Amino acid sequence: MDQLRIGLVGAGPWGRRVHAPGLAGHPRTELAGVWTQRLEAARELVAEHGGEAFGSFEALLDAVDAVAFAVPPQVQGELAPRAAAAGRHLVLDKPLADSLPAAEQVEAAVTTAGVCSTTMLTLRFDPAVRGWPAGLSGGPAGADTVGSAPWLSGALLGGPTRVPAGGPSTAPSWTPGRTSWTCSTPR
């Protein structure tokens, strides 16, 4: 296989500015196509970057080796297990899903299918970023922690701009080899 055929799910700002140009411009990947709920948005994106505008998620899955997601967490949490079950590798965005059970379903689907998955972390593979943790004596979640921060806004999740008392809060810990998410109730 000379190029990995990747389908993009989503044509919003992140898909237009990051995923599509990156996938189309990389010498080892082919942007095979785009699927969104709005076919016209998919057509606009492939007119600029190549590939096919797919009319259904299933049609996209039939044409690719891997799927890159540029959609809200609740959509990714629903579609990623279906892509993994179809034997497609996953390029995931953060947060992984809108709830811990949905995130666990993604993880279980990836494990069961035996496919590869990665989570997009801006500059994750940049040499300067890769070397930076070596200078840390220990982080809040252990010696290999790059950083952690609570998400106190539901803006990226399509929710309120502030987490209501007793509502869920998603706190990521970014480590050099993996991304782990925990859900907790704010105090």
Secondary structure, DSSP 8 states (H G I E B T S, - for coil): --SEEEEEE--SHHIIIIIHHHHHH-TTEEEEEEE-SSHHHHHHHHHHH-SEE-SSHHHHHHH-SEEEE-S-HHHHHHHHHHHHHTT-EEEE-SS--SSHHHHHHHHHHHHHHT--EEE--TTTT-HHHHHGGGG-S-BTTBTT--EE--B---GGGTS-SS--TT--EEEEEE-SS-EEEEEE---
